[in-house]
Amino acid sequence: MQVVIFRIGEEQFAVETNKVQSISDMMEITKVPKSPQYIKGLIN
């Protein structure tokens, strides 16, 4: 089994490669007014 491993904050995750459609570089995050604190924002 092949997996893609990535990190969000201090946590590490793995997803099987056959479940991955694409991998993109990190994009600029646009904040959403009045959104809850746990929502970082949106990417295009």
Buried (B, 14 or more C-beta within 10 A) or exposed (E): EEEEEEEEEEEEEEEEEEEEEEEEEEEEEEEEEEEEEEEEEEEE
